[in-house]
Amino acid sequence: MANPILPLWEYIPDGEPRVFNNRVYLYGSHDRANSDEFCDFKLKVWSAPINNLNNWECHGDSFHTRDDRDHKSDTSWTERELYAPDVVCKDGRYYLYAYILGSKGCVGVSDKPEGPFRLLSTYQYDEKDAGDNGIFNDAGVLVDDDGRVYIYYGYEKSHMNEINPDNMYEIVRGSYKEDIIPEGTAHDDFFEASSPRKIGDLYYLIFSPRKGCRLAYATSKSPTGPFERRGYIIDNGDDYPAGNNHGSICCINNQWYVFYHRMTNNSIMSRRACVERINILPDGSIPTVEMTSLGFEESLSPYQITPAELACVLKGGCYVTEKDVFTRPITNIKNDCIIGYKYFEFGNDYSSKTMMFCAKIIGMGCKAKIKILIDSYEDGEEIGVCDIGSNDGTYKAVVKNITGRHGASI
């Protein structure tokens, strides 16, 4: 499954990937198309078998703060939007940690990783033991190897507590720590979106820094910190319309991935789930990766139709938009716009000198020329030009034959 990894009509940002029972589950917020606000009053869950990451299944709604046509609200004290959940497994049960905008957060429980989750309790704590006014903004939870449970959260400042593992919602007295990532105002300083992981003996905290289009990380030898900033993993504003970023990392079949989101609909409120392969080096560092079209694929095939929305480079004001639930074109294309895809495997046709380029165009009453380049859009080789008419149609051009693996831009 290429990026974005879920069906055209689905918006799951703020992804928390977890592997349970040989399936990878994606927990996240739920954006609404054409909304001028982030998130929704419900959470949804998707999953795929770890041996077939192209087969994602929707498990429906898992938690609500408002009634809808099929569900009652799970919260009596608030009807605000649900943001950025996390789910962990403890003693065979699954616990949902829900951040609710401007409201007291809560914990749900289920016997199944996909839910639905029934309300277990709001967080129980002494005022002196909870930062963030007890909201637990963007909470991420870690169940350590010794059975102790930690919660990480915060907006502009990073906080953490220990949770009573006997009930999974009570904050342990005296456990509060603030600024586990030292506070600051630089691009790489903590802003929000805490997501903890333990890899070997090293503790990781994935977070959104003040340059919010990035996902950064910090590490510590202790679950209670302090955490040292180590850099950033990915930037969703690199050659693409930027917005906030929120996600985490997950190991699936011995391959590590970073889950993140991209903006669509010329808005920062229509965010779609994406993934990239990452490496974790022996010293614990995670080299920065570029944003690609690949998702879980090794490469794109130039001999199949490439949906427009797989573009990972959009410059000059063009953007992906939802025309309807089945159609997502790139629109607002003007002079000097750049649309790019990474990476195609063109194969080993060494007998041909040329090949055919085709593009399906929604005509806008004007004519244009499309330059086709491989590799870099800045100084890559131009392999051909396609003339575009004023009407809807499929336009073709004979271009230079290409072999091997390349990015392509128009």
N, C-alpha and C positions, 0 to 999 in steps of 0.2 A: 504494500500500500504506500503510494507516494504521498508527499505533503500537499495539502493537509490530509490527515490520516482517517478522518471520519466522513460520513456521507455529506453531500453538498449542503444539506439543509441544517446540519448540526453545528452548534457553537458551544464548545466545551473549553473555556480558557482555565488558567490557574491550575493546570493539571498536576495531580499527585498520583504517580504510577506505583502500583503495588502488585507483587506477584504472590498469589495465594492458590494453592491446589493446582499447579501447572497452568494457570491462566494469569494473564496480566490484566489488572483492573485499572481503569482510568477514572479517578474521582476528580471533580473540578466544579467550578462555578458553571452557570448556564446563562449565556447571553441570549438576548432577544433581537432578532433581525430588525433593523431600522429603529431601534430604541435609542433615546438620548440619555439613557442611564445604564450603568454597569449592572450585570447580573440579573437574577430572577428570584421569584419567591418559591422556587423548587430546586432540588438537586437531581441530577440524572447520573446513571452509571453505565459505562460501556466496558466490555472485556473481549479478549481474544485468547485463543489457546497459544501457549508459548511456542508451539511448533508450527503455527500458521498465523502469522501476524497480519495477514491480509484478510482475515475473516473476523471482523469486529461485530459483536452482538450487542444490541441495546437491551438493557434490563429494566428500562422504564424509570419512573420517578422513585427516589429513595427517601426524600424528606421534604416537608413543606412548612412554610410560615403563613400561608393563606389557603383557604379552600379553593379547589378548582372543580371541574365537572366530574372528576373521578376520585378525588381524595379530600379528606379533611385536613385541616391544619394540624401540625404536630406541636405548635407553640401557642400557649394561651396568653403570654405576656407581650408578644410583639407580632407585627405583620410586616416587618421590614425585610429587605432583600438578604438572601443567603449568599455569602462570599466564601470562596477558597476553603473547602473542607479538607480534612485528612481522615484516613481510616487505618487502624492498626488491629492486629489480632492478638488476643491475650487469652490463654487457656481455652482455646477453641471457640471463642466468641469474638465478634467483630464490633469495634467501637468507632462511631462517627463523631468527629469533633467539628462542630459547626460554628463558624464565625457569622454573626448576624449584625448587619450594619446598625451601629449606634445602639445596640441592645446587649443584654447579658447573653453570653454564649452558652452552649449546652452540649451535652453528650447523648448520642443515640446508641442503641445496641441492636444487634441482629445475630441470628445463628448462621447467616449466609453472608458472604463477602459483598454480594450485590444488594443486600437489603431486601425489602425496605427496612428502615431503621425506626424503631419506636423510641420515644423519648425516655431516657434513663433519668437524667437530672440536669439542671443547670449546674454550672461550676459552683462548688461549695468552698469557701475560703474566708479567712480573716482579712480584713481590709489591708492590713500591713503586709500581707503575703501575696498580693496581686498587683502587678504593674498594669499599665494600660487601662486604668479605671475598671478593671475586672471584665473588660470586653473580650480579651484574648484575641486580638486582631491577627488574622491569618495564621491561626495556630497550626503547628506541626508537632507530631508526637513521635517519640522514640521509646520502644520497648527494648531495654538493654538485655544482654545475654544473662545477666544475673536476676532478671525479672523486675528490676526497678524501672519505673516509667517516668519520662520527662516530657514537659511541654515547653515549646519555644514559640514566641509570639512578639508582636510589637509593631508600632507605627512610628517611624523616625528614631526610635530607640529600641534596642533588642533586649528582651526579657526572657527569663526562664524560671520554671518551678519544677518540683517533683510532684507527681500524682500518686495518691494512695492506690497501689495495685490491687487492693482487695475490692474496691468499688469503681475505680477508673474515672471518677469525677471529682474527688475531694483533693484539694491542694494541701500538700503536706506543710504543716506549720514550720516556719523558719527556713523554708527552702527557696525563698525568692532571691533572685539575683538579677541585677540590671546591667546594661552595657556589657553583655558577654562578648559582643563585638564592640570594640571601643567606639564611642560616639565621635562623629565628625561631620563635616560639610563638604568633603571632596566627592568627586564623581563615584569613587569606589566605596564610599561609606554606606553603612546600613540605612535602608529606608523602610522596607516591609518584606512580607512574603517568606517567612521562615519555614524551612523544610529540612529536618535533620535526617542524617543517614549515618550508619556505622559500617566502615569497610575495614576489615581486619581489626587492628587495634586503634584505628584513627577515627575520630568523630568529625563529620562534615556538617556544615550548616549552609545550605543553598539559600540565597536570598536575592531580593531585588535591591540594587544599590540606588543611590540618588540619581545616577544616570539610568532612568527607569526602564529603558529599552534593553538593558542587559540583565543576564542572570549571572550572579557572582557566587563565590564560595569562600568559606573560611574553614579552618581545621583546628582541632584541639586534641590533646591526648586524654582529656577528661570530658565527660558529658556535661559538666557544669562550667566548662570554659576555664580561662578565657580563650576565645577563638581568634586565630590570626588570619587576616585577609590574605588570600592567595591569588586573586585575580578574577577574571570573568570567563564564563564558559561560552556564551553566545550573545549576540546582539541582534535583536529583531528589527533594528533600524539601519542596518548596514546595507545600503543600496535598496532600501524598501521603506514604505511609509511606516514610520516609527510609532510606537505607543508603549504602554507599560509592558512589563514582562513578569511572568510568574510561572514557576514549574519546579521540576526536580529531576533527579537521576535515578536510573533503575537498571539492574543487571538482568538480562533475559537471554537464556541459553549461552551464558558466558560472554555476552557482548553487552557493554554498557551503552546506554542511551541517555540523552538529555531530552526531556519533554518540555515544550514551551508553547507559546502561541504567537500568531500573526494577526495583523489588523486587516479587515476587509470593509467594503461598503463605504469607503472614504470616511471612516469613523474609527474612533478608538474604543467603541463599545460593541463591535461585532468581531469577536476574537475566535480564532479557530486553532485547534490542536495540531501541533507538528512535533516531529522528533528528528534528532540527528545522532549518528554514532559518535561516541567519544572514547577516549583512552584515559585510563588512570595509570600514571607512571609509578615506578617503584618508590619514588620519594613522596607519593601522595598527591602530586600536582595533576591538574586536568588541563591539558593544552586547549586553548581557545579553538573552536571550530567555526566554520563559515555556515551560513544559512544556505540550504540547498533545496532542490525539488524532490529529493530522494525518499525521505521518510524511511521506511523499512526496506526499500528496494536497493539493490546493488547499483543499478543504473536504470535510466529510461531507455525505451526503444524508439528510435526514430522511424521505425517501420510500423508503428501503431499510432493512432490518434493521440496527441498530447493535449489534454484539456488545458484551456487557457489559465485556469486558476492554479496550476502547478508552478507558475512563475515565482521565482525566488529573487528576481531583480525587477523592480518597478521604479523607474526614475522619470522625472519630468512632469509629474502630476497625474499620470495614469494610475488606475487602481482596479482591483477586482471588485465586482458588485454582484449582488443577488438579483437577477432579473425575475426569476421565479424559483421554486424549490428544485427544479431540474436544470437550471441554466445559470452559469456564473461567468459572464464575459469580462474581458478587460475593456474599460471604457475611458473616456476623457483623453484619448490618444491625440497628441498634437506634435508639431515639429519638435525634434530632438528628444522625444520620449524614448526610453529604452526598456525593453521587455526581455528578460533573460531566464534561461533554464539550465540547471546543473544536475546531473551530467548525463549525456547520451553515450551509449556504446554503439558506434557505427559499424562495428564488425571489421571484416577483412576482405572486402571486395577490392582487390588490387587490379582487376581487369577493366574496370570502368573508369572513364574520365569525368563523367557527369552523373548527377542524380536529380530527382525532381523534388522541389519544395512546393508544398501546398498549404494554404491558409484559408480558413473559413472566416469571412468578413461580414459584419453587419454594416451595410453601407450607410453613410451619413451625408450623401449628396456631394461629396467632393472626391477628387482623385488624389492619389498619393503614391509614393515609392517606399518600399521596405528594403532596407539593406540587411543582409544576412551575414553575421559574423560568427566565427568560432573562437572559443577560449575567451579572452578578455574583450569586453565591450569597448574598452578604451584604445587598445592597440592590437586587437586580434585580427586575424586574416578575414577580409571580406571575400566570401565565396560566391556571392551573387546578389542580384537586385530583383525584386518582384514588383511589377506594376499593379496597383490596386485601382479598380474602377469606383464609380460613385454608387453602385447598387450592391445589394446583398449578393453574395456569391462565394464560390471557391476559386481562389486565384492561384495560379501556378507560375513557377519559373524554373528553368534549367540552371542548376548551380554546380559548382565544382564538387566532385566526389570526395568524400571524407572517409577515413578509416580510423579505428581506435576510439578512445574515450575523450570526449570534449564537452565543454559547455557551449551553449549556443545563445545568441542574442539577436534581436531584431530592433 
